[in-house]
């Protein structure tokens, strides 16, 4: 059996701001990119960076957008495009659930804007279509827009769904407002599984799988075809979200699924940065540990958009 691992980093924008403003000799002299290159060079890691269009004002008024990214490293990005790619994520970090009730035009225009900037500063081969939207849920019209943009497989939520009970405190972080704002019929509430104990009830939309469908596709290359939109749904993060797992536990968590045909592993960019409130000093070590363990156990790193078309 050909065992495959898929690694992606959500919420990416600061590393491109660093690159543009630091002006290093090589793009891999930028701190985060140097970590990723080391993991690639030693263990064959491939990385998908899921992009915000701009930095969020939550962190201050120093706005930076993808339109500001330098194209001085385009050739170097193109040379690395066999293992380092960019993809659509969202306009910015907040609000949560940006696509749950989105219009077709909202999603289509943003996807095209992000893709066009990636092509400008990194080349066509540096963009990938295996899409993981911010917070995951996307309206039916949004899923149609992604399909028309060229996306054929996208990430999904999964679990038992429930009717919203009208209690705004039944969802954390004020998320009931996100559910109700311009609410589409497919926007629902579901019970969430996993190590993130802060969120047990969450919002889903059209790209949602039943627990049965999730279990059937979680650790293999199978997917669920949505006949309404022709989009393929697959839960990407089937193995672990690294920023939720202590370094000392990474091997034991992976050991539980080692040998499966497909393992999906995600991370989030901001935990790498010392001025982020939840900075993780061992961010790089977690990536190295994951990469080494999977390589030693015979896994080939892939891009999901190249594997499922």
N, C-alpha and C positions, 0 to 999 in steps of 0.2 A: 504494500500500500504506500502510495506517495503522500506523505504527511505534510500539511501546509499550515503556515502560521501567518496571520495578517495583523500588522501593528499600525496603529494610527494615533495621531495626537490632535485632539480637538482644541478649539478656541485659539487658533494660531493667528497672531498679528505682531506681537512684540518682537519676535526674532527678526522679522523683516524691517521693523523700525530700527532695531540695533544695527542690522547690516547697512542700511541706508545712511545712518548717522555716524557710525563708527568708521566706515570706509576702510575696512581691513584689506590687506593685500589679497587674501583669498576669502571667499565667502565662508570657508570652513575654519577661519580664524575667529569667527563669531562664536561665543561660548556654547550656546545650545547646539548649533550645527556641528561644532567640533565633536561633541558627545555622540551625536548620531553617526557621524562619519567613522569614528573609532569603532562603534558597534558594528557598522557595516563592514569595515575593513577586516575586522577580526572574526566576526561570527556570521557575516552575510546578511545583516539586518536590512530590510527594506522598510521605508517609512512613508506614510501618507500624512501630510499636514493639512488639516481641515481649517479653512480660512474664514475669519471675519473680514468684512469689507473695511472696517475702521475700528480704531480703539474707542473704548466707551468713556463717556464723560464722568462715569462713576469714579474713575481714577484721576480726574482732573481735566483741565481744559486744553491739554496739549494733544490736540487731535492729529492722528496720523491715519491715512487711508492707503489702500492698495495703489491708488493713482500716484502716490508719493514714492513708491518703491523704486529705487535706482535700477536701471537696466545695465549697469556696468558689469554685472556678473552673469549676464545671460548665457554666454558661451560656457561658463563653468557649470551653471545649472543644467544646461543641455547635456553636457558630458556626464552629469550625475543622474540623469533622468531615468536610468534603468533601475535605480534604487531609491530615489527621492522624488516624490511627486506632491502636487497640491490639489485640493478639491474644495468644492462649495461647502459652506457651513451656515453662515448667517451674516446679517448686516453688522451686528455688534453683539456684545455679551448680554446686554439687557434690552428689553424685558425677557424673562424666561418664556419658553414656548412661543417663539416668534412666528412660527408657521402653522400653528394649530388651526387657526381660522383664516388663513391667508387667502387672498385672491390669486387667480391664475397669473395676472400681470405682476403682482408683487414678487412672486417666486421666479417667474420667467426673467424679468428684467434684472433682478439681483444676480441670478445665476450667470447670465450673459456678461454682466459687468465684471464679476469676479473672474470668470474664465478669460475674458479679453485682456485683463490686466496681467494674469499669469502668463499668457502667451507673449505679452509685450516684454515682461522682465525676465522670463525664464524659458520661453519657447513652447511650442505646441506639445511636444512630448512630455513636458513637465506637468501637464494637467491630466487628471484622471476622473472618470465619471462614476466611480463607485461611491455613492453619496451617503454621508452621515449628517443629517440636518441637526442643528442645534436643539437640544432637548428631545429630539427625535420626531414628535408628532407633526404630521403635515396633513392639511385638508385634502379632500379629493381633488379639488381644482389645482392645488399645489402639486400633488402627485402627477396630474396630467401635464402640468407645466414642466416638471422635471423630465418626464418622458419625452416631451417635445424638444427639450434641450439636449437630448442624447443619452440621458441616464437610463440604464436598463436594470440595475439592481440597486436597492437602497436599504438602509438600516430600518429597523422596526422595533416597536414596543411589543410586549407580550404579557399575558396574564388575564385573570378573570375580570370582566368589566362589570360596572355597577351604575345605576342611575344616580345622578347628582342629587343629594338630599336637600339642597337649598341652604345648608349650613356653611357659611364662608370659612369657618374654622375646621371643617372636615378635610381641607387641603392645606398644606403648609405654605408659608412664605407669601400669603396673599394670592395663591395660584387660582383661587376661584374666580378672580377678576379676569384672568387670562382665559379661563374656560368660557366665560359668559360674554366677553367682548366680541361682537360680531359672530356669535356662536353659530357654527354650522351643525347640521344634524348628526354628522359623524363624530363630533367632539364628545368624548365620554370620560368617565373616571374608571381607573382600574387599580387593582392591588399589585404593588410592586415588590418583587423579590430581589435579594442581593444584599451585599454588605453595607450599603448606604442606609444606616438606621434612621437618618434624619427625614427620609422620604419613603413612606410606606403606601401612601395613596397618591396617585399621580394622574396626569391627563394623557389621553390617547386620541388619535384621530383615524384617518383612513389607513395608514400604514401600521396596522396592529395585527398581531397573531394571537390565536388562542394558545393556551398552554400546550395542548396536544400538538399543534402545528410547530410550535417552538421546539418541543422535545424531539420531534421527527427531523428537524433540520439544524439543531444547535451545533453539533460537533462533526458535521460532514459537509459536503459541498452542495447539498440539496437546498432548495428554496421553495417559497410558495408563490405561484403565479396569480396575480390579481387580475381576474378576467375583465373587470370594469375598466382598468387603465392599461393593462398589459405589462404593468411593472412587476418585477420580481422582488419579493420581500424576504429579507433574511436578517436575523439578529446577529450583528457583527461581534459584539463583545461577549462571546460565549465562554471565555476562560477567565479573564480578570480585567478589572480597571486598576492599573498599577498604583495610581495615587491613593487608592483606598486600602492597599495591602502593604503592611510593614515589610521592609527589606528582609527581615529574618523569616518571613512567612511565604515569600514568593515561590520558593522551590516546592514547599509542601502544598500550596494551592495548585500549582501546575501539575504536581505529581498525581493529583486526583483525576486529571483528564489526559495525562500523557498517554500517547498511543492512539488517540482519536485522530480521525482523518483531517479535521479542521479545528484550529484554535484561533479565536479572535481576542486580541489584547488591545486595550486602549489606554490613553493617558491624556492629561490636559496640560497645556503649555504653561499656565501661570504659576504652577507650583515650582517651577525652576528658578523663579526670580526672588531674590532676597527681600525686596520691598513688598512682596505680596504677603498678605496677612497670614496665609497658610503655607508659607514657604517650606519646602522639604529639602533639607540639606543633603540628603542622599538620593536626590532625583536621578542623577546620572548612574549611581550604583544600582538602582532598581532596574534601569534599562539594561545595564550590562549583565546583571544577574539573569534577567529574563532571556536575553539574547543568547548568552552562553548555555543556559540550561536547555533551551529548545534546540539550538544547533547541535549540542552534544547528544540529544535524543533523536536526531535524524530529521528535523523539520526544515523545510524550505520556506523562506519568507516570500510572500506574494502580495500583489495588489488585487483586491477582490473584483475590481472593475475589469481587470484583464482575464480573470478566470471565469466570470459569469457574464455573458453578453446577451 
